[in-house]
């Protein structure tokens, strides 16, 4: 039996009189790709912001299972959520444009490098511990550059990469933090069909490597092709939750996307 990686229970987020996420509960399983879909304004990004620490939920619980023990994400400050093993990318690419692809991946390992070098003192003194940490950081960066097909662009500024490669670099940077849950906000946005297929292949490989994935995505070809489970939101509420084939045939989901009333 697969164990949960993330459990949302009664998750609610209010902004004044507006309820953006309304008592949503769902479970993402370890080793799965779980997609959150819904029409524009359904509350998907707000939910992601709660999970990744940009918002503190008004009500409800978010439990990340780490090493067999639950971590209550809603009680942690944002930077602690990242250290607990949650990484994310954004709909709008947020790379360090002037840094090289390799440097972007080394920046992602800043906390590990600083801790291994006595918060910079070891680096200044050229201590052996710093040199070992630096070699490990470079090796990890090279691994993800190879995994994302970017090794030939390692020394190029991130801002000079084509759009699709920037998308993959952002995922590589997130993976350099060694997450147990990778949260992707519209990773296929702006990609052509070939790039979308390359993305799907990459995400399957990450999933098969042991990292669970939670994604928001409008590209239904990507969602239905790679997801193990799909959660559907509409006006902040969960209206469906199940495997892709079941979701594709759900009358409430079809009505939400077509803007039709629910007669059930």
N, C-alpha and C positions, 0 to 999 in steps of 0.2 A: 504494500500500500504506500502511495506517495503521501508525504507529509506536507502541511501548509508551509509556505514561505511568508505570506502576508495575509493577515485577517483584518478586514474592516468591519466594524460592528456599529451600526447606527450612526455612521459618519454624517455630520451636519455642519454646514458652513453658512453663516448668515452675515450679510453686510447691511446693517441697519434693518430695514423692513424687507430686504430681499433675501430669500433663501436660495442660494446657488446650488447647494448639495443638500438633499433632504432625506436624512435617515437611511443612507445607503449601506448595505451590508453585502460583502462578497468575500470569497477566499481565492487567493492565487496559490497554486501548488508548486512545490519545489520541482525544478527541472522542466517547467512548462513555460510556454509563451502565452500570456494572457493579454487579450486586447480589450481596451475600453473604447467603445464607439458610441455615436449618437449624433443627431443633427447639431448644427451650430447653436451655441447657447445652452447645450444640454448639461453643462457643469463638469465636463471632462478635465479641462485644464485646472479648474479650481480644485478638483479632487487630487490631481497630480501635485499641485502646490501644497496641499495638506500633507500628502504622503512624504514629500521631499523637504518639508520644513519651511517653505516660504510663507505658509499660513499656519496658524494654530487653530485646529478645528473648534467650532463653538461647542459641539457635543460629540460624543462617540469615542471609539477607541481604534487605534491602528497598531497592530502587533506584528512585528517582524520576528521571525524565528531564526535565531542565530546560535549555532552550536547547541541546538536542542533546547534553548531557553528563550522565552518571549522577551522582546524589547519593546516597551511602550513608546512608540515614536511620538505620539501626541504630547508627551511630557518632556521631550528633548528639545533643546535649541537646535536651529538648523544645521550648524556645523557638526553637532554631535550625531545627527542623523546620517550624514555622510560617513562619519567614522564608524557608525554601526554597520555599514555595508550597503548603503543605498546610494547609487550613482544615477545621474540623469543627464539627458541632453535636452535641447530646447528647439522649439519650432523655428525660431530665428537663430541662425548659427552664431555661436559666441566663442569663437576661437581667438587666440592672441594673433592677430593678423600679421604683425611685423616679425613674429618669431618663426623659426623654421618648424617644420612638422615634427622633427625630433625634439626640439625644445618644448613644444606644446605638451608632449608626452612626459617629459622630465618634470615640467611644472606640476603636473598632476600627482607626482610622487614627492612633492615638497615636504609634506609632514613626515613621511618615512625617512627622507634624507636628513632632515633637520634633527630628528630624534636620534638617528644613528651617528650623528657627528657632533653631539653635544650642543645642538642649536647653533651650529656654524663655527664654533671654536675649533673643532677637529679639522674642518675644511681649511681654515686659515693656517693651521699648523701642519697641514699635510699628513695628518694621522692615518695609520693603516686602516682604521675603521672607516674613515671617510672614503678612501680609495676603493675598499670593498663594496661599500654602499653605492658608490657612483657606478661601478661596473655592473652591479645587479640592476640598478635603475636603467642604465643604457641597454642592458640585455632584455629587460622587460619591454622597453620602448621599441626595440628592434623587432621583438616577437610580434607586437601588435601592428607595427608598420607592415611586416610581412603578411600577417593575417588579413589585413585590410587592403593589400595590394598597393601599398604606398611606399615601399622601401626605396624605390628609385627616386622618390621625391623627398627623401628624408631631410635634405639640406635646403630645400626650397621654402621660401616664406609661405606660411599658411594662406595668406591672402592672395597668393599667386596661383593657388590650386584651382582647377575647375570645380564648379559647384558640387557635383556628385562626390568628388574626392574630399572636399571639405566636410561633407556629411559623414563620410567614413572615418575621417580623422577625428571628428568629435566623438564618435563612438569608441575609437581606439583610445582616446584620452580618458574617457570615462572608465574603460576597462583597466587602465593602468592604476586605478585606485583599488583593484581587487574586490569589486562588489559581489554581494550574494544576490542582489536584486538590481537589475539595470532597467531604469525607467526612461523610455524614449517618447518624446513629444513630437509627433508627426515626422518620423524619420524619412518617409518617402516623399515629403512635400517638395515639389519642384523637380523631381527626378523623372527622366524619360523611362520608357518600358525596360530597356536593357539595364539601366542603373537600378531600377526597382527590383529586377530579378537578382542582380548582384547583391543588393541589400538583403533580400530574403535569404539567399545562400549564406551570407555572413551571419545573420541572426540565428539561423538554424545551427550553425557551427558554434556560436557562443552558447546557445542553449545546450547543445550536446556536450560542450565542455564543462557543464555543471553550473552555469550562471542562469538563474531564472530571469525572465524578461516580462516587463509590464509595459505595454505601449498604447498610446493614443494614435489613431490613424484614420484618415478619411479614404485612403486607397483600399477599396474592398477586395481587390485582387490580392494585395499583399496580406490583408487581414485573414481572409478565408484560406489563403494558401499556406500560411505558416502557424496560425494560432491553434493552440490546444483547447482554449476556452475563450469565449467572448462575453463580455458584460456590456449591456446596452443601457444608456442613460437617455432620458428625455425630460426636459424641464427640471433637472436636478434629481429625478427619481429613477431608480432602477426598474426597467420594464421587462428585462429578459436577462438570462444568464445560463449559458450552456455551450455545447460544442458547436463549431461553425455550421454544420449541416442543419442543426436544429434552429439556430438563430436565423439562417437564411430563409427558412420557411415560416418564421413566426409572424402571425398576422399583426401583432402590436408593433413589431419592429418595422414591418412594411408600411404600416399606417403612419408611424412617426417620421419616416423618411419622405413619404409622399405628402405629408401635411394633411392627412385625412383624419377625420374624427374616429374615435374608437367606439364601435357600436356594441362591443361585447359587454 
